[in-house]
Amino acid sequence: MTSSRSLYHAAELRPLLQPRSVAIVDFSSKPGSFGARTAQNLADSGAEVWVVNPKRAAEGSPKVLATVEELPGPVDCAIIAVPRDAVQEVAQACARKGIRGAIVYASGYAETGQAEHRRLQEQLTALARQTGMHILGPNCIGILSDGGRLRLTFAEAPELQHARPVSIGLVSQSGGLGLALAQSARHGYAFSHVLTAGNSCDVDVADQVAYLAEDPHCKVIACLFEGMADPQRLLEAGRRAARAGKPVIVHKLATGEEGTQAAMSHTGSLAGSAAVYRAAFESAGFIEVDDFEALIETAAFFAKAGRPRSPGVAALSTSGGATIMVADKAELHQVALPQPPAEVTALLRSHIPEFGSARNPCDVTAQILGNPQSLPECARAMLASDVYGALVLPHPYAYAPGTQRLLALEAVGRDSGKPICCVWLSQWLDGPGAIEVEASPHLALFRSIDRCMATLRAWHLYGQRMARQAGPGSRLSDPAAAQVFAKEAGAGTTLTESASKRVLGAYGVPVVPERLVQSANAAVDAAEGFGYPVVLKVQSADIPHKTEAGGVRLDLRSGEAVRDAYRAILDSARAHSPDARIDGLLVQPMIRRDLELIVGGRRDPLFGPIVVVGLGGIFVELLKDSTVALAPVSPSQAREMLDRLRGRALLDGFRGMPAADIGEVSAAVARVSELLADHADTIDELDVNPLVISDGRTVAVDALIALRTAPVSVDDAESQRPQATHIT
Amino acid sequence: MTSSRSLYHAAELRPLLQPRSVAIVDFSSKPGSFGARTAQNLADSGAEVWVVNPKRAAEGSPKVLATVEELPGPVDCAIIAVPRDAVQEVAQACARKGIRGAIVYASGYAETGQAEHRRLQEQLTALARQTGMHILGPNCIGILSDGGRLRLTFAEAPELQHARPVSIGLVSQSGGLGLALAQSARHGYAFSHVLTAGNSCDVDVADQVAYLAEDPHCKVIACLFEGMADPQRLLEAGRRAARAGKPVIVHKLATGEEGTQAAMSHTGSLAGSAAVYRAAFESAGFIEVDDFEALIETAAFFAKAGRPRSPGVAALSTSGGATIMVADKAELHQVALPQPPAEVTALLRSHIPEFGSARNPCDVTAQILGNPQSLPECARAMLASDVYGALVLPHPYAYAPGTQRLLALEAVGRDSGKPICCVWLSQWLDGPGAIEVEASPHLALFRSIDRCMATLRAWHLYGQRMARQAGPGSRLSDPAAAQVFAKEAGAGTTLTESASKRVLGAYGVPVVPERLVQSANAAVDAAEGFGYPVVLKVQSADIPHKTEAGGVRLDLRSGEAVRDAYRAILDSARAHSPDARIDGLLVQPMIRRDLELIVGGRRDPLFGPIVVVGLGGIFVELLKDSTVALAPVSPSQAREMLDRLRGRALLDGFRGMPAADIGEVSAAVARVSELLADHADTIDELDVNPLVISDGRTVAVDALIALRTAPVSVDDAESQRPQATHIT
């Protein structure tokens, strides 16, 4: 990780993001100039607005000045709407004046990819850091703030609904896409802010999320972003939001795997960048959505929904076909649609004709036309039950009577404190009623059954995660284990199998026992100590790929076989690597391999230590079936990682194989993750391959730890080698 | 398969679905009655409308009569809007009058699940079959026809755009969901028909699809359906549509696996009902969509798109962020975004500023504001290239200038003959411009990037399928192979391994050689003939599970080992099944098993013979990694089945294993499918398990064919058994 500045405090950013006084600096006298458009946008904002424009100063308006210096005092925020090549000078003048924030519209900086333009941007960064004037941009479209009253932008931005209890704070790295999303205000969503970041020479998406975490009008944060040099700051901002009880919904662009470094070795390469981002978002408690179109819909649901009180979902419709579709998608997204208890069924029956369905999903049928009260009555009956934490109501028609039926449910939502999700099946997408339903704090509106169910699933997982975070705290680090690592790490850039396993053993990972021997007799002694069959392996830091060097013999069942193997291994190894320094041969008991896992990790350039787990063989190599998390993980988090493997059922035993002890496997993964986290600056890559399930027990059979740099000189490393190196 | 009636001819259904004269039969005098609403809907239809209503006949209107009998002649279609218990009598009167079609609104028939109501429906079916009066319903909401001019429904249905060249014909089993989808007419889609089917006592969804296949105004068919007793008729209707060059887009409800029969054995159980439906849709050339919301959007695209001329897609946007999202989703859906050739790049460069991107996806940037012609010029340059078959254009803002920019692309679409897909990123879903874009025959509108890319992928696959169907025809059946089957099938309800493999061999599937022996000496002779190692297996029709009975010994490497195994197998088998009739022991050469597949099939109750293929071991058992198709399949279709397996790469060799000959594997699967198809009425289930890849060659090692019924008596079967049954 690069060293990174910490997040700005909300109070520091308030002059920039919620200014009470603004100076618009513009050199153009055209009516459609960026400065003129900004002044129009701010006309009714309530902020004090000055214009600095040398071409218009002669007009005589008391609020139009020729230079920044003429401002009577430091305004909160300067909007710098001048051409790129004049920006630096204007920004310097603003900083000298004591202005606390500045928004820079001009393009032609780092986004061109050219060195000279990048340098121009770095000058702005330097100015911000030296003067404490926070800069948003360059290449920034501006922001909407204060529930839409403050429109600090040149763009023709949609009117926002003013702040209401369910307001969404939107943060978008892309200005264009941010304003595209803000158009959803047209159909009822309330936004507290629409913050865009542009090139982020100073203030960035992470600062903006952190700012919204402390803003009293923002109830939920929606974040659209592409990537950043130091995304750890975004995670930290997310943690602040979590502490403030605000869900963060994120859609990350640029998820394609094409750009992933192809050079990463084995376990490390299992985790592409998209997977690592996903793991990072999860560690920060973000709710990630896979579609741009889902971002605001999901945020609005979370703003209204509160915490889930039961994972059961009730479904109710006037259309039998719609209830079938709800059931299909619920099954797909693993959302439970439990049957109602008897007393609820009885109530449903009293409202529904015999050709309806007094079950869940409940088909109240078109008789609703003559009996409109039956819909809210059935909804009330279902949501009164502890079995249900939410209600889904597919709604086929966009017309006035249907709207009245939906709004009649508002009171049921309010009284039950459980969200009611209306799914707008009408293809008249903004048709009558949509705005009223979306504006209700008790009704969430979805325009896709699939997305509704995906969101409910995410909501349940979010609830579980929040409940867990209230549980016991993090691990205790073990100084003794760390010392074992420090000692072994002295020996070079790659730890031998033995050394790697000593470290793992110190961290509490069960490892296969072994003895290092330097003669055939000693090998036989060791074998007889362990009991046959045994395995012999060459031990040399210079031969990391033992099998290829003919350095491994399995399933040796007698002293004679051990002697033969001893000689054969030495011959092969010497033939393969004549210059290799051979420490001796390892003797290990041959253990039954019912199932193999691979556990490992590496130092991710963006997120630091990550841990990866997968099933061995075809699973990781062919099916790419692995899960990633930021290290360290707790044993219960490790268990969730295992649960996400497609081949998970193998751990429960398959074709007569004894089941693994999941607690033991989870613990081993957690221990490996702690090792990775404790030595994040030292370990480059770690592989436990395989971690074997043998008769139900978990044991690391082979391991390799590669270090980032040799922390000690070669001479020192030599002295750490085993003393007896006379190999017979 | 139940015997099923064939599809009605379009001409037979025209009086029902496109009547020129209508009689509305209603017993209610209320203004809001179903009959009265229907009459309102038909007011400006151009059809001659009679009302039969005894309560209103006294009003004196010449078009209002008291009884059906009073009608001056047979109208084309009667709309029976009377209560259920009066329906049968009215329907009989209509039939007597010579009326050719009838729509029945009343509910309370088979959908209640009650026997008496089912019987009422059967009476209507019988009437239709006896009189030739085609009946739609009961429990039917009605239809919209003739581009929306004919509104044969009581429902408050949306106005349709009148038929245009790109009209969609919609068929929906559910009336409510059909009308929900028809609301998309509000934003520009043109429908030729909205046909609903209700309980389908006579005319059903399949008849309606077949009708639309021949309707000159319908260009593409969208079909929403839940399920039917005889879906083969729907496939036949689909084939008619394909012959007419009309794509059929289908969304099937009730895809959940819960209802799938759990009792099916092994290979059969690999194919759940949803998978079989999918296979069936594919065989009929349907384009299946997974979301209700995608149905009309996809249909509209196919109506406009024609056939793909290149799989390459060009993307163009004013927003850099949007181009990233397009690239993400293209990668997800395997849609190629190839780079432009040099001459196109040069053209792009001439229109795009340096901070834009003259690549694909192409970012023309917001400079478009000052240079609006650059967008159509870039689009034209890209679509002029053979590299591209379609253009995707994400559109962030719903406002008037943006609309003009999109409509400026219409000419580019028209001139190039390639579809331009506008993706409506604005969250103002029906905002300005949407209707104009959707109404254009050269611009397709999507409201989701994901769906746009999924549709383009489906379009490319559809194009490939259409191109293939123009290729060489179907297989020749082999009478000699069928005779071998007939002979072996005489022996009982389950064929022995030997008999099953003889049949497979006759069909051209490579099988492992074997000899049936009745003494240990003969076993040794056979083994020496094949060469060691060999396998010994018990052969008995009474012991289908040989391994469980101790009836298999592998890897026998000497005469001694063969003798020992011979005795041991006989002892085990006799201990396990004392009454089993043992034919002898099979001797087979032991072949190397690099990879195992399972190929099999069964007689699906809805679709007849299906073939299933999967990789052995964890793949089918744990990961459910199998593919299904209706039998027979051609070798190239079999190859596509293999290509869809998640573990497909194993066939190319893995960890040093030699690659399989894909042509040989595909041929084996095709041959098995022919066997299943040739004897669809006889074979209940067939398993080739395993089909082994051995040193690159494909060979069936074990097989079992279970027959539906014993076609001959037990005595006959006995006489077919091998003569020598003296086992030493």
Interface residues (C-beta under 8 A of the other chain):
Chain A: S107 G108 E111 T112 E156 P158 Q173 S174 G176 L177 L179 A180 L181 A182 Q183 S184 R186 H187 L224 E226 L253 A254 T255 G256 E257 E258 D290 D291 F292 E293 I296 T318 S319 G320 G321 A322 I324 M325 A327 D328 E331 E354 F355 A366 P396 Y397 A398 Y399 L425 S426 Q427 W428 L429 D430 G431 R447 S448 I449 D450 I618 E621 L622 L623 R646 G647 A649 L650 F654
Chain B: S107 G108 E111 T112 E156 P158 Q173 S174 G176 L177 L179 A180 L181 A182 Q183 S184 R186 H187 L224 E226 L253 A254 T255 G256 E257 E258 D290 D291 F292 E293 I296 T318 S319 G320 G321 A322 I324 M325 A327 D328 E331 E354 F355 A366 P396 Y397 A398 Y399 L425 S426 Q427 W428 L429 D430 G431 R447 S448 I449 D450 I618 E621 L622 L623 R646 G647 A649 L650 F654
